[in-house]
Amino acid sequence: MSARESLIDRWSEAVWWDYVIALLMVTSHLAVVRVSGRGDWLAWIGSEQRVSLYGTAAGVVSAIGGLSSIAISIYLSSNGERIRAVRRNYQSELRRNWKALLVATAVICMGCLIAQGLDDRTDSHKTRYLFEAVMALALIRFLRMLWLLDSMMKVNDRDQSDPEPQPAPRFDPNWRQRRRNRTT
């Protein structure tokens, strides 16, 4: 197994890594802003634009959350041999990933709405960093959704494209005798 595959396996098994990665992204950005005094891109725009951005982001994330629901229904409606094996052997991992995607949609939208409600002209609550945190989480969870959907589609595609298995030939108990007769 390559290092990339090992990393993806670990990431896919622990959905809490998404929160850690998002927090590291925002913390890194905040450190750069504090040290250099540059890069605070949400401070450059006015409060009205930020509030509009927060609301728009909540709508977009909700739409993407709806797409993950569609992906779940596609997964549940598939019924090939491989997809059944995946469901049988990885049911808790799959459930945890699907559930994490849906929960994150709600958390991200709620974070956008809280930022929208708390933002004021001076941004005294620094809600732009809350918005950055939930957008970082949205990015990571979107990547998780793409990975999960792509993995499930690959399995489903293989099930759908393989030819139907042919039944085994009927067993003939006299085959050994006929074979002996041919060689003599």
Secondary structure, 3 states (H helix, E strand, C coil): CCHHHHHHHHHHHCCCHHHHHHHHHHHHHHHHHHHHCCCCHHHCCCHHHHHHHHHHHHHHHHHHHHHHHHHHHHHHHCCCHHHHHHHHHCHHHHHHHHHHHHHHHHHHHHHHHHHHHHCCCCCCCCHHHHHHHHHHHHHHHHHHHHHHHHHHHHHHHHHHHCCCCCCCCCCCCCHHHHHHHHHC
